[in-house]
Amino acid sequence: MRWSQPSLTPQGGREITLARVIETIDRTAPETKAALADELGLSEHYLSELLQELKGRGIVRKGYVVDDVAVYDHSPTLSELHTDDGAMYTRLVEQLERLEAVTTDQYRAARTQFAGDDPDQSADDLEPLANERCLVVLQELKSMTLTTDWPGNRVASDFGIIATNLEIIGDRACYIADIAAKMEMESVGIVHDHVLDIFDGGLDIHDAVVDVLFDADAGRLDDLYAVEDEVHRQLDELFELVTAYDPEMYGQLATMTRALERTIYYWVHTAEMAARIHVGLEPDHIPT
């Protein structure tokens, strides 16, 4: 499938109601049709018609469970970003790329600072730009939510999570850089090289994330998970190594290690969200 130009007219009333039914099931997991009708403010008769349609499309299963795969299969906005013909999606991709670039620069700057060198621009210096670019993406997604037929609003929501993940990665980079600035590097010893190896593993994961997000290469998830496993092994070793230091240094190293761990998590989560957007499947169901 290809990315398509979104509708610039409001959704029809029935489509809006169908979207409300799905979102309410997702949010409240009602046990009975009566409870769902009461939550929505609809008659049970009309709700039965809506549920019959959603069940026929495979979006809602018996027991009122939303099938995310079916939701994405019915979205007109799924496919490879780089094949987009619509101006809105072109803007969105460009803005996401700009956001991703600056938050990755923040991560690289934190690594440079921990290594004992001076980055061209510090993670803190880049933070206002990262915040500005994230806001631009979220504004674009707000417009996309208002002008795209359901279930494009769910796709926009997932892109919002991706944008927020990227911003958090930049925040973590600032935090790591601040800790590194307080450390006496000569006191870090063997841990120093170990931390740099983890930084580099993070960059390898980042490369896979970019391929999944911007090139729709879901097959890169296998590579990503392999590197993630190795990085987590290194993180476990690092947590053990830092216990050999005095309490103050231990606190700094343990905090930095946890921040690196969270950065890896947000990159992996971003790749998984992007893969689901592209192919409509959960990551563990994607053949690679």
Order of alpha helices (4+ residues) and beta strands (2+ residues): alpha-alpha-alpha-beta-beta-alpha-alpha-alpha-alpha-alpha-alpha-alpha
